[in-house]
Amino acid sequence: MGDPLQGHDNWVNSVAFSHDGTRIVSGSQDKTVRIWDATTGAQMGDHPLQGHDDRVHSVAFSHDGTRIVSGSHDDTSRIWDAAIDLPINNTLTDHIEFLEAHNNWNLSSDGWITLPNCPYGIIWIPPQFRKLLWRPRNLCIISQLGYTKLSFKNCVYGAEWFHCIEE
């Protein structure tokens, strides 16, 4: 059929085709969910879907293909936006880049929230809040313990951060 899908760093526990047969979703011991092009075998999107605090046991597409559900050993189920092309909203004003980062941040392995093109973390998340942290592509987290949701909707960062202050 073709070459194996390469990208997970540990065992793959679950795979599923989208209903139209164009995409494959996989969940792994590496705590990630990945979306693949079923024709080429290439990973879709720049990064895997990250947010589970333990291995992913099961994955599935919604019937209309717009959402993915994943179940994990961390006692949560997450519903993800299956759209691949998430825009980064950049505006250039007087050669100063402002980034609306509310849909484009990551949590590093040591707990720092990082934003694109920013070499350092901006907020550190204590370990007890990481497991149930709502991630940018989550549409829902199902857990008996609830969840933590952060908003970076009006976040401005970088060397020119002070331009966010109105005079």
C-alpha positions in Angstrom: 0.0 0.0 0.0 2.7 2.5 0.9 5.2 3.5 3.5 4.2 3.6 7.2 3.0 6.9 8.7 6.0 8.4 10.5 5.7 10.9 13.3 4.6 9.4 16.6 7.4 8.9 19.2 5.8 5.8 20.8 3.3 3.1 20.2 0.1 3.9 18.3 -2.9 2.7 20.1 -5.8 3.8 17.9 -6.4 4.8 14.2 -9.5 5.8 12.3 -10.4 7.0 8.8 -12.5 10.0 8.3 -16.0 9.2 6.8 -15.0 10.5 3.4 -11.8 8.4 3.5 -9.4 11.4 2.9 -7.9 11.6 6.3 -6.6 9.3 9.1 -6.4 10.2 12.8 -4.1 8.4 15.2 -3.6 8.4 18.9 -0.4 7.3 20.6 1.5 6.5 23.8 3.4 9.7 23.2 0.2 11.6 24.4 -0.5 13.1 21.0 -3.2 12.9 18.3 -2.1 13.3 14.6 -4.0 13.8 11.4 -2.7 12.3 8.2 -3.5 12.7 4.5 -4.8 9.2 3.6 -3.6 9.5 0.0 0.0 10.7 0.6 0.6 9.6 4.1 1.8 13.0 5.1 1.0 14.5 8.4 -1.5 17.3 8.1 -0.8 20.5 10.1 2.4 21.8 11.5 2.0 20.1 14.9 0.3 17.2 16.5 -2.8 17.8 18.7 -1.3 18.0 22.2 -3.1 18.3 25.5 -3.5 14.9 27.0 -1.4 14.2 30.1 -1.1 10.5 29.4 -1.3 8.0 26.6 -4.2 8.3 24.1 -6.2 5.1 23.9 -8.9 5.9 21.3 -9.6 8.4 18.5 -12.5 9.0 16.1 -13.7 11.5 13.6 -17.2 13.0 13.9 -19.5 11.9 11.1 -19.2 15.3 9.3 -15.4 15.3 9.7 -15.2 18.6 11.5 -14.3 17.2 14.9 -12.0 14.6 16.4 -12.6 12.9 19.8 -9.8 11.3 21.8 -9.8 9.3 25.0 -6.8 9.1 27.2 -5.4 7.3 30.2 -5.4 10.7 31.9 -9.2 10.2 32.5 -10.2 12.8 30.0 -11.8 12.9 26.6 -11.1 15.9 24.4 -13.0 17.1 21.4 -10.7 18.8 18.8 -11.3 21.1 15.9 -10.3 18.9 12.9 -9.6 21.9 10.7 -6.0 22.0 9.6 -5.5 25.5 8.3 -5.7 27.6 11.4 -4.7 31.2 10.5 -2.3 33.2 12.5 -3.6 36.7 12.6 -0.6 39.0 12.0 -0.9 42.7 11.5 2.1 44.9 10.6 2.0 48.4 11.8 5.0 50.7 11.5 7.2 47.5 11.2 5.9 46.3 14.6 4.4 42.8 14.6 1.4 42.2 16.8 0.1 38.7 17.1 -3.3 37.8 18.3 -2.1 34.6 20.0 -5.3 33.2 21.5 -5.4 30.3 19.0 -1.7 29.8 18.5 0.1 28.9 21.7 1.8 25.8 23.0 2.6 24.3 26.4 6.2 23.2 26.6 7.1 20.0 28.4 8.4 22.0 31.4 5.1 23.9 31.7 5.8 27.2 29.9 3.2 28.7 27.6 5.1 29.7 24.4 3.9 31.8 21.5 5.0 31.8 17.9 8.3 33.5 17.2 8.9 34.1 20.9 12.1 32.4 22.2 11.0 32.2 25.8 7.9 31.2 27.8 5.5 33.9 28.9 3.6 32.1 31.6 4.4 29.0 33.6 1.6 26.6 34.4 2.0 24.6 37.6 1.9 20.8 37.1 -1.5 20.4 38.8 -3.2 22.6 36.2 -1.6 21.1 33.0 -3.6 18.0 32.8 -6.9 19.8 32.4 -5.7 22.8 30.5 -7.9 23.8 27.6 -5.7 23.9 24.5 -6.2 26.2 21.4 -7.7 23.4 19.2 -9.9 21.9 21.9 -13.6 22.3 21.5 -14.5 20.5 24.7 -12.8 18.6 27.6 -14.9 16.0 29.3 -13.6 15.3 32.8 -15.1 14.8 36.3 -12.6 17.4 37.5 -13.5 20.2 35.1 -10.8 22.2 33.2 -8.7 25.3 33.2 -9.2 27.7 30.3 -6.8 30.7 29.5 -7.5 33.6 27.2 -4.8 35.3 25.2 -7.4 37.1 23.1 -5.8 40.6 23.4 -2.3 39.4 24.1 0.6 41.4 22.6 4.1 40.2 23.2 7.7 40.8 22.0 10.0 43.7 22.0 7.3 46.2 21.3 4.7 45.0 23.9 4.3 48.5 25.3 2.4 49.5 22.1 -0.7 47.8 23.4 -1.2 50.6 26.0 -3.5 53.2 24.8 -2.5 56.8 25.4 
